[in-house]
Amino acid sequence: MRLLHLLAGFLSVFAVQADPLPLLKPDPVLPAGALQPRQTIIPGGPPCGQNNATNRGCWKNYWNVSTDYELTIPTGTTRVIDLTITNITSFSADGVAKPVMLINGGFPGPVIHCDWGDWLELRVHNNLKDNGTGIHWHGLRQHNSNNQDGAGGITECPIAPGSSRSYTFRAVQYGTSWYHSHFSVQYGNGVVGAVVVNGPASANYDIDLGPFVITDWYWQTADILQLRAEQATGGPPPADNILFNGTNINPRGSGGRYQRVKLTPGKKHRLRIINTSVDNGFTVSLVGHSFTVIATDLVPTRPVVKNQLFLGVGQRYDVIIDANQPVANYWFNVTVGGGGVCGVCKNPFPASIFSYDGAPANANPTNRGTRITADCKDTVGPFVPVVSRFNPAADVGRLNFDNPVRRDVAMLPPGWMVIAFETNNPGAWLMHCHIAWHVSQGLSVQFLEIQDEIPLVMKLDQLQPTCDAWRAYWPRAYYPKIDSGLRRRRELGD
């Protein structure tokens, strides 16, 4: 198992104390002793002004990067967003056409933008010809809202072709994440997009460049590749390419284009790096520049300067790039490492181009940089969360309880790992390897948490229409469903 992903919320790595998960919409009636909803009743702190280039640590005057969002979050608005998933018979990201499944016709799908404290109503419409679907909101807390998590077969029935459903929850964290289909290996066919929750930051910057989505790319469909992976006696199929925000050149022919990112000389730029691959982990670097890390996954950290960063599948880093070098074009390089343990790509030098304003518009960089020897393990920090959480009374030998690393994806090298989270969230939560070939073959486990309260938070009556539509469609399904999972969630309400 190379990658663990805890959908229930953040986990502390190499520790035994994790943060409580803030509640979302209060349930109408909870029994005595049940978890009670927290309310936003106090401001985050004394007035600090408005968020701007010289005051990024502040948010809406009374909240800041040190605010404990378990206790208070800003008042937000409700944002309604429609996401329609359709079949596209011929789509070319790098000069090679293939059938895909896309959200609102684009790859990656539309960026979901909101502010810290906003409510999201995300209406997903399945216009696929012969596939169920469902969307998981990676790393976004679903406290007391298990049925909004989007894990098919675990927290919901799949959305049948021709059907829709709405997901409603509150953005109680801020930072960078992503969303993707959790139906079989479907997100490998293109059902994926980025999430940006605006909020404070632990360092100042001038320009937000937005999400930088990096993914492995295959010229066959994910369904065919899944069958090959199941039957393989060696490693899984190698990727044909690595894409940057949905594009790259064809490494073995003509077509495609380099993704170009503009930098303004003398300015500091925030870049939100996301690995949305199905199999490949990799190390990223920008020739001649360093990264100032200000967040790991959705956890703001004290700024740390790194020359390169490793991202496992699903991981994110928010970094600041200082455009303080000569005006020119620079390679942003990806190195797939670990001797094949973290995946394999047929493109030996996947790269994007970062161009200073004033640099030759169509010229490629001349300096490839120093070749990196990439390991298949998380980048060593120290990535210290801004808000400290630890248990000083714990005594478990060498484990780190002094504000340990917190994130929703952790790499597991050969050996073992200790993770921790507080069991205060009723529901069936899926922890799994985020390599698509692995989880589809069963490399996952469910945490059945506070079982007696699950019927209250699952709201089974809201799930019933989706399940009825799926039950009506299932006898006509063209393809075998390979996912495991609970198929009779109604029994929990009996």
C-alpha positions in Angstrom: 0.0 0.0 0.0 1.6 3.2 -1.1 -0.9 5.8 -0.2 -3.5 6.2 2.5 -6.3 8.6 2.3 -8.7 9.3 5.2 -12.0 10.6 3.8 -13.4 11.2 7.3 -11.1 14.2 7.8 -7.6 15.2 8.6 -5.3 12.8 10.4 -2.1 13.4 12.4 0.8 11.5 11.0 3.2 9.8 13.5 1.1 10.9 16.4 -2.1 9.9 18.3 -3.9 13.2 18.5 -5.9 14.8 15.7 -8.2 17.7 15.6 -11.9 17.5 16.2 -14.0 18.0 13.1 -16.3 21.0 13.1 -20.0 20.3 12.7 -21.9 21.4 9.7 -25.7 21.9 9.6 -27.2 21.0 13.0 -29.5 18.0 13.0 -33.0 18.7 14.1 -33.2 16.4 17.1 -30.3 14.5 18.7 -30.6 12.1 21.7 -29.1 12.9 25.1 -25.4 12.4 25.0 -25.2 12.8 21.2 -22.8 15.2 19.5 -24.1 18.7 19.7 -23.5 21.2 16.9 -21.0 24.0 17.4 -22.2 27.4 16.5 -20.4 30.4 15.1 -20.9 32.7 18.0 -17.6 34.5 18.6 -15.3 36.4 16.2 -11.9 34.9 15.5 -10.0 37.7 17.3 -9.4 41.4 17.5 -9.8 43.5 14.4 -7.0 42.9 11.9 -8.1 44.6 8.7 -8.9 43.2 5.3 -7.1 40.5 3.4 -4.7 42.1 0.8 -1.2 41.6 -0.5 0.5 43.0 2.6 -2.0 41.5 5.1 -2.7 37.9 4.0 -2.9 36.6 7.5 -6.2 38.4 8.1 -9.7 37.5 6.9 -12.8 39.6 7.1 -11.3 41.7 9.9 -12.1 39.4 12.8 -10.6 36.1 11.6 -7.0 35.2 10.8 -4.7 32.4 10.0 -4.4 31.5 13.8 -8.1 31.2 14.2 -9.2 27.8 15.5 -11.9 26.9 13.0 -13.2 24.3 15.4 -14.5 27.1 17.5 -15.5 29.8 15.0 -15.7 30.4 11.3 -16.9 33.4 9.3 -20.4 33.9 8.2 -20.6 33.0 4.6 -23.0 32.9 1.7 -24.6 30.1 -0.3 -23.1 29.2 -3.6 -25.1 27.0 -6.1 -23.0 25.3 -8.7 -24.1 22.8 -11.4 -21.8 20.1 -12.6 -22.8 18.0 -15.6 -20.9 14.9 -16.5 -21.0 13.8 -20.1 -19.3 11.4 -22.6 -17.0 13.0 -25.1 -16.1 10.6 -27.9 -12.9 12.3 -29.0 -10.8 14.5 -26.8 -7.2 15.4 -27.2 -5.1 16.8 -24.3 -1.7 16.2 -25.9 -2.4 15.5 -29.6 -3.7 12.0 -29.1 -7.5 11.6 -29.2 -9.4 9.3 -26.9 -12.9 9.0 -25.4 -13.3 10.7 -22.0 -15.9 11.7 -19.5 -15.8 15.4 -18.6 -17.5 17.8 -16.2 -19.1 20.8 -18.0 -17.2 19.8 -21.1 -13.7 20.6 -19.8 -10.6 19.0 -18.4 -9.9 19.5 -15.6 -13.5 20.4 -14.6 -14.5 23.8 -13.5 -12.7 25.2 -10.4 -15.1 25.5 -7.5 -14.4 28.9 -5.9 -15.8 29.9 -2.5 -14.9 31.7 0.7 -14.2 30.3 4.1 -17.6 29.8 5.8 -19.7 29.6 2.6 -22.3 26.9 2.1 -22.0 24.9 -1.1 -24.9 23.4 -3.0 -23.4 21.3 -5.7 -25.9 19.9 -8.2 -24.4 16.9 -10.0 -26.2 15.8 -13.2 -25.3 12.4 -14.7 -25.6 12.6 -18.5 -23.3 9.6 -19.1 -24.8 7.0 -21.5 -24.1 3.9 -19.4 -22.2 4.7 -16.2 -23.3 5.6 -12.7 -21.3 8.4 -11.0 -20.9 10.3 -7.8 -18.6 13.1 -6.6 -16.3 13.0 -3.6 -15.1 16.3 -2.2 -11.5 15.3 -1.3 -10.4 16.4 2.2 -13.4 18.7 2.8 -14.9 17.9 6.2 -18.3 16.3 6.4 -19.0 16.4 10.1 -22.5 15.0 10.8 -23.0 14.9 7.0 -21.8 11.4 6.1 -24.3 11.3 3.2 -22.6 14.2 1.5 -19.2 12.5 1.2 -19.8 11.0 -2.2 -18.3 7.6 -1.7 -20.4 5.3 -3.8 -21.4 2.0 -2.1 -20.4 3.5 1.2 -22.3 6.8 1.8 -24.6 6.8 -1.2 -26.0 4.8 -4.1 -24.4 5.8 -7.4 -26.2 8.5 -9.5 -27.9 6.7 -12.3 -27.6 7.9 -16.0 -30.2 10.6 -16.5 -30.5 11.4 -12.8 -29.2 14.1 -10.5 -28.5 14.8 -6.9 -27.3 17.7 -4.8 -24.5 17.8 -2.2 -24.8 20.4 0.5 -22.1 21.2 3.0 -20.2 24.1 4.5 -16.6 25.1 3.7 -15.3 25.0 7.3 -11.6 24.9 6.1 -9.8 27.1 3.6 -7.1 26.4 1.1 -6.7 24.1 -1.9 -8.4 20.7 -2.6 -10.1 18.9 -5.4 -13.1 16.8 -6.3 -13.5 13.7 -8.3 -15.7 10.8 -9.2 -15.6 8.0 -6.6 -17.4 5.5 -9.0 -14.9 2.7 -9.9 -11.9 4.2 -11.7 -14.0 6.8 -13.4 -12.0 9.9 -12.4 -9.2 8.5 -14.5 -11.4 9.2 -17.5 -11.5 12.9 -16.7 -14.1 13.4 -13.9 -12.0 15.7 -11.8 -11.6 19.3 -10.8 -10.0 21.7 -8.3 -11.5 23.4 -5.2 -10.3 26.8 -3.9 -11.6 28.0 -0.6 -10.4 31.6 -0.1 -9.1 32.5 3.3 -6.1 33.8 5.2 -2.5 32.6 4.6 0.6 32.3 6.7 2.7 34.5 4.3 2.1 37.5 2.1 1.9 37.3 -1.7 0.9 39.6 -4.5 -0.8 37.3 -7.1 -2.8 34.1 -6.8 -2.1 32.0 -9.9 -4.9 29.6 -8.9 -4.8 25.8 -9.1 -2.0 24.0 -10.9 -3.4 20.5 -11.6 -0.8 17.9 -12.5 -1.9 14.4 -13.5 -0.8 11.3 -15.2 -2.5 10.7 -18.6 -3.2 7.5 -20.5 -4.1 7.1 -24.2 -6.5 4.2 -23.3 -9.5 4.6 -21.0 -9.2 4.0 -17.3 -11.6 1.0 -17.6 -9.4 -0.9 -20.0 -6.3 0.0 -17.9 -8.1 -1.3 -14.8 -8.6 -4.7 -16.4 -4.9 -4.7 -17.4 -3.9 -3.8 -13.9 -6.0 -6.6 -12.4 -4.4 -9.2 -14.8 -0.8 -7.9 -14.6 1.8 -10.1 -13.0 4.2 -7.1 -12.7 3.6 -3.4 -12.2 0.6 -1.5 -13.5 0.5 0.1 -17.0 2.8 3.1 -17.4 1.3 6.5 -18.0 1.7 7.9 -21.5 2.2 11.5 -20.4 1.9 14.0 -17.5 -0.5 16.9 -18.0 -0.3 20.4 -16.5 -3.8 22.0 -16.2 -5.0 19.6 -18.8 -2.4 19.9 -21.5 1.2 19.0 -22.6 3.1 18.2 -25.7 3.0 14.7 -27.2 6.3 13.2 -26.0 6.5 10.7 -28.9 5.1 12.5 -31.8 3.5 15.8 -32.8 0.6 17.7 -31.3 -0.3 19.2 -27.9 1.3 22.2 -26.4 3.2 23.2 -23.3 1.2 24.7 -20.5 2.5 28.2 -19.8 2.2 30.2 -16.6 2.9 33.9 -16.5 5.0 35.5 -13.7 5.3 39.2 -13.1 8.8 40.3 -12.3 9.3 41.4 -8.7 6.1 39.9 -7.5 5.3 37.0 -5.2 2.9 34.4 -6.7 0.8 31.8 -4.9 0.6 28.5 -6.8 -1.8 25.8 -5.7 -0.2 22.5 -6.8 -2.5 19.4 -6.9 -1.6 15.8 -7.9 -4.8 14.3 -9.3 -3.1 11.3 -10.8 -4.6 7.8 -10.8 -1.2 6.1 -10.1 1.9 8.4 -10.3 3.5 10.2 -7.5 6.3 12.7 -8.5 8.7 15.4 -7.4 8.2 19.0 -8.8 10.8 21.8 -9.1 11.1 25.1 -10.9 14.5 25.8 -12.4 16.2 28.7 -10.6 13.5 29.2 -8.0 12.5 27.9 -4.6 9.0 27.2 -3.2 7.9 28.8 0.1 5.3 26.3 1.4 2.4 27.8 3.2 -0.1 24.9 3.3 0.0 21.1 3.1 -3.3 19.8 1.8 -5.8 22.0 3.7 -3.6 22.8 6.7 -1.9 26.3 6.8 1.7 25.9 7.9 4.5 28.1 9.1 6.4 29.1 5.9 9.1 26.6 4.9 11.4 27.1 1.9 12.0 24.0 -0.4 13.8 23.6 -3.7 11.6 20.6 -4.6 8.5 18.8 -3.4 7.1 15.3 -3.6 3.4 14.9 -4.2 1.7 11.6 -3.8 -1.7 11.0 -5.4 -4.2 13.4 -3.9 -1.7 15.6 -2.1 -1.6 19.4 -2.4 1.0 22.1 -1.6 0.2 25.8 -1.6 3.5 27.6 -2.4 4.8 31.1 -3.0 7.1 31.7 -5.9 9.2 34.9 -5.8 9.7 36.2 -9.4 13.2 37.6 -8.5 15.2 36.0 -11.3 16.2 37.5 -14.7 13.4 37.9 -17.2 13.3 34.6 -19.1 11.4 31.3 -19.5 11.9 28.6 -16.9 11.1 24.9 -16.9 8.7 23.6 -14.2 9.9 19.9 -14.1 8.1 16.8 -12.9 10.2 13.8 -12.0 8.5 10.4 -11.5 10.7 8.7 -9.0 11.2 5.7 -6.7 12.5 3.3 -9.4 8.9 2.7 -10.6 7.5 2.3 -7.1 5.7 5.6 -7.5 4.5 4.9 -11.0 6.1 5.0 -14.4 5.6 7.5 -17.3 6.7 7.1 -20.9 7.4 10.9 -21.1 11.0 11.1 -19.7 10.9 14.9 -19.2 7.4 16.1 -18.4 7.5 19.8 -17.9 5.5 23.1 -18.1 6.9 26.6 -18.8 6.9 29.5 -16.4 7.4 32.7 -18.4 8.2 36.2 -16.9 6.4 39.1 -18.5 8.8 40.4 -21.2 10.4 37.0 -22.0 10.2 35.7 -25.6 6.6 34.6 -26.0 7.1 31.3 -27.9 10.6 30.3 -26.9 11.3 27.3 -24.8 13.7 27.6 -21.8 17.3 26.6 -22.5 18.3 25.5 -19.0 16.8 22.1 -18.1 18.1 22.4 -14.5 19.8 19.6 -12.5 18.2 16.2 -12.8 16.5 15.2 -9.5 16.8 11.8 -7.9 13.2 11.5 -6.6 12.2 9.3 -3.6 8.8 7.8 -3.2 8.1 9.4 0.2 6.7 12.5 1.6 8.9 15.6 1.6 10.6 16.1 5.0 9.3 19.3 6.6 9.2 20.7 9.1 5.6 21.5 8.0 4.3 22.8 11.2 0.6 23.6 11.4 -0.2 27.2 12.4 -2.8 26.1 14.9 -1.2 23.8 17.4 -2.9 20.5 18.4 -1.3 18.0 20.7 -1.8 15.9 23.8 0.8 16.7 26.4 -0.4 13.9 28.7 0.3 11.1 26.1 3.2 8.8 26.6 3.8 6.6 23.6 7.6 6.5 23.3 9.1 8.1 20.3 5.9 9.4 18.6 5.7 13.2 18.0 2.9 14.9 19.9 4.3 18.4 19.7 2.0 19.7 16.9 2.5 16.8 14.5 2.1 17.0 10.7 -1.6 17.0 9.8 -2.9 16.2 6.3 -5.5 14.0 4.5 -3.0 12.0 2.4 0.1 10.4 3.7 2.7 8.2 1.9 3.4 4.8 3.4 6.8 3.5 2.5 7.8 -0.1 3.4 7.2 -0.5 7.1 4.4 1.0 9.1 2.8 4.3 10.0 0.9 5.6 13.0 -2.1 7.8 12.2 -4.7 9.3 14.6 -8.0 11.0 14.4 -10.8 11.8 16.9 -13.8 9.5 16.7 -16.5 12.1 17.0 -18.2 11.9 13.5 -21.0 9.4 13.1 -20.9 7.5 9.8 -19.3 4.9 7.6 -16.0 6.5 6.5 -13.7 5.1 3.8 -9.9 5.1 4.2 -8.2 3.8 1.2 -5.1 3.7 -1.1 -5.6 6.6 -3.6 -3.9 4.6 -6.4 -7.0 4.0 -8.5 -6.0 0.5 -9.5 -5.5 -0.5 -5.8 -8.7 0.9 -4.3 -10.8 -0.6 -7.1 -9.3 -4.0 -6.2 -10.2 -3.6 -2.6 -7.3 -1.9 -0.9 -9.6 0.1 1.5 -11.2 -0.1 4.9 -14.3 1.4 6.5 -14.5 3.0 9.9 -18.0 2.6 11.3 -18.0 5.4 13.7 -20.6 6.0 16.5 -22.9 3.5 14.9 -26.0 4.3 17.1 -26.1 7.9 15.8 -25.6 7.0 12.1 -29.4 6.9 11.3 -29.7 10.5 12.5 -27.0 11.9 10.3 -27.4 9.8 7.2 -30.9 11.1 6.5 -31.8 8.0 4.6 -35.0 9.5 3.3 -32.8 12.0 1.3 -30.8 9.1 -0.2 -33.8 7.0 -1.2 -34.6 8.7 -4.5 -31.0 8.2 -5.7 -31.1 4.6 -4.6 -34.4 4.0 -6.3 -33.2 5.4 -9.5 -30.0 3.3 -9.4 -32.0 0.2 -8.6 -34.2 0.8 -11.6 -31.2 1.4 -13.8 -28.9 -1.4 -12.6 -30.6 -4.3 -14.5 -29.9 -2.5 -17.7 -26.2 -1.7 -16.9 -23.8 -2.6 -19.7 -20.7 -3.2 -17.7 -19.9 -5.2 -14.5 -19.5 -3.0 -11.4 -16.1 -3.8 -9.8 -16.4 -1.8 -6.7 -17.1 -3.3 -3.3 -19.1 -1.6 -0.6 -22.3 -1.7 1.3 -25.4 -2.1 -0.9 -28.1 -2.2 1.8 -27.5 1.0 3.8 -31.2 1.0 4.6 -30.6 -1.7 7.2 -28.9 1.0 9.3 -32.2 2.7 9.8 -34.1 -0.5 10.7 
